[in-house]
Amino acid sequence: MQVEIIALNGKITDVKALQLTNQGGRSVQLSNYAAPILRKEVLAAQSAKVSSVGGATYTSEGYLSSLQSALDKAGL
């Protein structure tokens, strides 16, 4: 799981999923379902402190962990 943030003037303007899980059909389906929901929530919250997507706990945790790392590197 790897995400990239795009920020402008200290604000997250976009979140791109560079790599989602590729471990089995069901995991891929869950990742493809959860990623847009997480992106929307992160943009609204301007933070990695958002709720996990129901039924996609591992995907949510990986996504948000990668997001927090990107935010830390960007100093946000």
Backbone as JSON, one array per atom type, in Angstrom:
{
  "sequence": "MQVEIIALNGKITDVKALQLTNQGGRSVQLSNYAAPILRKEVLAAQSAKVSSVGGATYTSEGYLSSLQSALDKAGL",
  "N": [[0.84, -1.16, 0.0], [0.66, 2.1, -0.96], [0.55, 5.56, -0.87], [0.32, 8.86, -2.24], [0.58, 12.29, -1.54], [-0.69, 15.43, -2.58], [-0.01, 18.68, -1.98], [-0.81, 22.09, -1.27], [0.06, 25.19, -0.19], [0.04, 24.28, 2.5], [-2.22, 22.71, 2.59], [-3.96, 19.71, 1.95], [-4.48, 18.8, -1.27], [-4.92, 16.71, -2.96], [-5.02, 13.13, -3.0], [-3.32, 10.36, -4.01], [-3.54, 6.99, -4.81], [-0.85, 5.1, -5.16], [-0.11, 2.48, -5.11], [-2.09, -0.22, -4.48], [-3.31, -3.02, -2.57], [-2.37, -6.21, -3.84], [-2.92, -8.78, -3.34], [-4.63, -11.27, -3.94], [-8.0, -11.84, -5.1], [-10.29, -10.94, -3.55], [-9.14, -9.12, -1.74], [-8.16, -7.2, -3.51], [-10.55, -6.26, -4.58], [-11.7, -5.12, -2.28], [-9.82, -3.12, -1.72], [-10.05, -1.51, -4.0], [-12.61, -0.63, -3.62], [-12.47, 0.71, -1.12], [-10.45, 2.71, -1.33], [-11.29, 5.14, -2.82], [-13.22, 6.1, -1.03], [-11.75, 6.54, 1.31], [-9.98, 8.49, 0.33], [-11.74, 10.64, -0.15], [-12.63, 11.16, 2.47], [-10.23, 11.85, 3.74], [-9.49, 14.17, 2.34], [-11.57, 15.84, 3.13], [-11.18, 15.9, 5.91], [-8.59, 16.75, 6.09], [-6.48, 15.32, 7.12], [-4.97, 12.3, 8.44], [-6.5, 11.18, 10.26], [-9.07, 9.61, 10.15], [-12.03, 7.58, 9.93], [-11.9, 4.01, 9.58], [-12.8, 2.14, 6.66], [-15.67, 0.25, 6.67], [-15.46, -3.27, 6.65], [-13.12, -3.26, 5.28], [-10.77, -3.19, 6.79], [-7.95, -3.82, 6.97], [-7.03, -2.77, 4.55], [-7.73, -0.08, 4.94], [-6.13, 0.56, 7.18], [-3.54, 0.22, 6.11], [-3.55, 2.11, 4.03], [-4.01, 4.52, 5.44], [-1.79, 4.54, 7.11], [0.32, 4.77, 5.27], [-0.41, 7.23, 4.23], [-0.09, 8.88, 6.51], [2.65, 8.74, 6.8], [3.45, 10.05, 4.45], [2.4, 12.58, 4.99], [3.92, 13.29, 7.23], [6.48, 13.43, 6.06], [6.07, 15.58, 4.4], [5.74, 17.54, 6.2], [3.28, 18.19, 7.23]],
  "CA": [[0.0, 0.0, 0.0], [1.45, 3.33, -1.03], [-0.2, 6.71, -1.35], [1.06, 10.11, -2.43], [-0.26, 13.47, -1.34], [-0.38, 16.68, -3.26], [-0.38, 19.74, -1.04], [-0.59, 23.45, -1.72], [-0.11, 26.13, 0.93], [-0.25, 23.57, 3.73], [-3.51, 22.03, 2.5], [-3.96, 18.53, 1.08], [-5.38, 19.04, -2.4], [-5.24, 15.43, -3.6], [-4.37, 11.93, -2.5], [-3.29, 9.37, -5.08], [-3.1, 5.65, -4.44], [0.15, 4.65, -6.12], [-0.13, 1.02, -5.11], [-3.02, -0.84, -3.55], [-2.96, -4.42, -2.38], [-2.5, -7.09, -5.01], [-2.86, -10.12, -2.77], [-5.87, -12.02, -4.03], [-9.14, -11.16, -5.69], [-11.13, -10.24, -2.59], [-8.37, -7.97, -1.23], [-8.12, -6.2, -4.57], [-11.89, -5.67, -4.63], [-11.86, -4.25, -1.1], [-8.96, -1.94, -1.9], [-10.65, -0.66, -5.03], [-13.81, -0.05, -3.01], [-12.15, 1.58, 0.01], [-9.54, 3.82, -1.64], [-11.97, 6.41, -3.1], [-13.9, 6.56, 0.19], [-10.71, 7.09, 2.18], [-9.5, 9.73, -0.29], [-12.75, 11.68, 0.1], [-12.62, 11.49, 3.89], [-8.96, 12.52, 4.04], [-9.56, 15.53, 1.8], [-12.49, 16.59, 3.97], [-10.61, 16.06, 7.26], [-7.23, 17.31, 5.98], [-5.74, 14.57, 8.12], [-5.07, 10.84, 8.35], [-7.35, 10.76, 11.38], [-10.42, 9.33, 9.65], [-12.5, 6.23, 10.25], [-11.66, 2.94, 8.62], [-13.96, 1.74, 5.86], [-16.2, -1.02, 7.15], [-15.18, -4.42, 5.81], [-11.82, -3.09, 4.63], [-9.93, -2.72, 7.88], [-6.53, -3.89, 6.63], [-6.8, -1.78, 3.49], [-7.8, 1.24, 5.56], [-4.95, 0.76, 8.02], [-2.37, 0.4, 5.24], [-3.73, 3.38, 3.33], [-3.83, 5.63, 6.38], [-0.4, 4.51, 7.56], [1.12, 5.36, 4.19], [-0.78, 8.65, 4.17], [0.54, 9.58, 7.63], [4.08, 8.84, 6.47], [3.58, 11.11, 3.45], [2.14, 13.85, 5.67], [5.1, 13.57, 8.05], [7.58, 13.84, 5.18], [5.74, 16.89, 3.86], [5.66, 18.48, 7.31], [1.87, 18.61, 7.42]],
  "C": [[0.9, 1.23, 0.0], [0.58, 4.45, -1.58], [0.72, 7.92, -1.42], [0.09, 11.26, -2.19], [0.23, 14.59, -2.22], [-0.9, 17.77, -2.34], [-0.03, 21.1, -1.63], [-0.9, 24.37, -0.54], [-0.55, 25.44, 2.21], [-1.57, 22.82, 3.74], [-3.38, 20.84, 1.55], [-4.97, 18.78, -0.03], [-5.73, 17.76, -3.14], [-4.47, 14.32, -2.91], [-4.47, 10.9, -3.61], [-2.8, 8.04, -4.53], [-2.13, 5.17, -5.51], [0.16, 3.13, -6.23], [-1.12, 0.55, -4.04], [-2.62, -2.3, -3.41], [-3.18, -5.22, -3.67], [-2.49, -8.54, -4.57], [-4.22, -10.79, -2.79], [-7.04, -11.18, -4.48], [-9.97, -10.35, -4.71], [-10.42, -9.01, -2.03], [-8.32, -6.85, -2.25], [-9.47, -5.49, -4.67], [-12.1, -4.7, -3.47], [-11.03, -2.99, -1.24], [-9.56, -0.98, -2.91], [-11.93, 0.01, -4.53], [-13.44, 1.02, -1.98], [-11.34, 2.82, -0.37], [-10.27, 5.13, -1.96], [-12.7, 6.98, -1.87], [-12.89, 7.2, 1.13], [-10.19, 8.41, 1.64], [-10.46, 10.88, 0.03], [-12.73, 12.12, 1.56], [-11.36, 12.25, 4.29], [-8.99, 13.96, 3.53], [-10.49, 16.4, 2.65], [-11.88, 16.89, 5.33], [-9.26, 16.76, 7.25], [-6.3, 16.62, 6.97], [-5.86, 13.08, 7.82], [-5.96, 10.31, 9.47], [-8.8, 10.66, 10.91], [-10.77, 7.89, 10.0], [-12.12, 5.24, 9.16], [-12.95, 2.65, 7.86], [-14.4, 0.37, 6.34], [-15.95, -2.15, 6.16], [-13.83, -4.36, 5.12], [-10.81, -2.56, 5.65], [-8.45, -2.71, 7.52], [-6.17, -2.9, 5.54], [-6.77, -0.38, 4.09], [-6.55, 1.53, 6.38], [-3.71, 0.99, 7.17], [-2.39, 1.74, 4.53], [-3.41, 4.54, 4.26], [-2.42, 5.68, 6.95], [0.52, 5.14, 6.52], [0.84, 6.86, 4.08], [-0.09, 9.43, 5.29], [2.03, 9.75, 7.38], [4.31, 9.97, 5.45], [3.36, 12.48, 4.09], [3.33, 14.26, 6.53], [6.26, 14.07, 7.21], [7.35, 15.25, 4.62], [5.66, 17.97, 4.95], [4.26, 19.0, 7.56], [1.27, 17.94, 8.63]]
}
